[in-house]
């Protein structure tokens, strides 16, 4: 499919993706995100798309699967922070309690991050993936990984700074 042909049918395909996401119990913002993700993926696959019917079917299938993935991610806890390390230096109950409170606060802040930011941060910090590997996993540009990683790290740093100032 040529670029001009894709651009001509893009609005209809986006509406199909949006409707499918909403039908799969996504809220309005989540459905918009899904539709945008579908359009980006279809854009990368446009050379293999044979026509409007094919593109519409792909958009519907992708939107359905992406919405289900978002629902699943929302209900899982990816970071295992249940293990607290207590060494000989931290036998003080007050220090232990403070550490638990800090971990609870951090878990809450991480769960409030948008899915993409959380995923990039987890892949980089927990799974030690390179930017190239993260870009391949998420299907985005390497430069986008660097930008998003920087953005989420800065956001978390500001959250930590604000917490310590309180």
N, C-alpha and C positions, 0 to 999 in steps of 0.2 A: 504494500500500500504506500502510495506517495504521500509526502508531507501535506500537500494541499488537500488531498482526499481525506486524510485523517483530520485535519483542521475543520473540514466541512461537516464531518459527522461527530466531532468531539462533544458538542453540546448535548446531543441526544444520548450519546454513550454515557456522559457524566450523569445525566438524569436517571438513566437505568441503574447505574452504580449507586446513586443516592437512594433511589427507591428500594433497591434490594437491601441496602444497609439498614434503612428504616424498618423494612419488613422483618429483618432479623433482630429486631429489638434494640437497635442502637439509638441513643439520643441524638438530637439534631447536630451537636458539635462533633460527636463521634462519627456520625454518618458523613459529615463534610470531610473529615480527615480520611475516612475510608475511600470516599469518591476521589479525593485528590491522589491518594496512594495508587488507586486503580488506574487513574489517567496517566500517572508517571510510568507505571509498569507497562501499560499498553503502548505508550510512546516508545519505550525501548524495544517493544516487540512488533512495532508497526510494519517492519519488513516482512514478517511472517503472517500478517493478517491478510486474509483474502477478500474481505468485503465488510459491509456494514453489519450484516447478519452475524458473521463470525465475530466481529468486534463486540457486538452487543451481548452475545452469549458468553464471551470471555469476561466482559465487564461484570456481568451478573454473577458468574461463578467466582471471580476474584473478590467481589464485594462481599459475597456470602462468607467465603473462607476468611477474609480479613476481619470481618465483624466477629466471627466466632473466635478467632485468635485473640482479638482484643478482650472479649469476654473472659476467655480462659486466663489471660495475663492478669486481669483485674482480680481474680480469685485465688491467685497463687502468691506465695511469698518466696521470691527467688533467692534472697540473701539469707544465709543461715547465720543469724547472729545470736542464736540461743546459747552458744558455747561462750561462757565467760571465763577468761583466764584469771585465776587468782594465784598470785605467787606469794612467797614468804613476806615480801615487803607490804602486801596489801591485806594484812590481817585485821586492820582497823574496820569495824562495821560501818562507820560513817563513809569511809572511802569506797567500800563495796557498794553501799547504797547509792552514792553519788555516781559511781560507774554504771550501775543498772539504770539509773534515771537518764544518764547521758545516752546509753544504748537505746533505750525506749524512745527518746526524743529523736535520735538519728533514724531509727526505723520508721518513725512516723513521717519525718521529712522526706525520706527516700520513697515512701509509698505515695506521697503527694506529687512526685515528679511526673511529668508527662511520660508516656510509655517509651517513646523514642529516646528521650534523654536518660531515662532509667536504664534502658537496654544498653546504650553506648557506655554509660558509666560502669555498669556491671561487667560488660565485656572487656573493658580496658583495665579496671581496677581489681576485679575479682578473678576473671579468667585470663588476664594478662595477654589479651589479643593485641596485635599490632593494628595500626590504622588501616592498612591494606586489608587485613583479615576482617575487620569490622565492616569496612565498606563492602566487601564481597558478601558477608553474611546479611547485611541489611539492604543491599542493593542500591547503595547511594555512592556519591563521589567521595574520594579520599579527602578532598578539601572540606567537604561538608562534615565529615567525621571530626576533623580537627576543630572546625568552628563550633560544632555542637558540644564536643567534649570540653572545650574551653568555656563555653557558655554555662554548662551545667556545673563545672568545677567552681566557676566564679559565683554562681548562684548559691551553691552549698557553702562556700567560704563566707559569703555575706550572711547567710543564715547562722552560721557558727559565731561569727563576730557579733551579730545582734543578740544572740543568746548569752554570750559572755559579758556583754555590756549591761544586761538586765540585772 
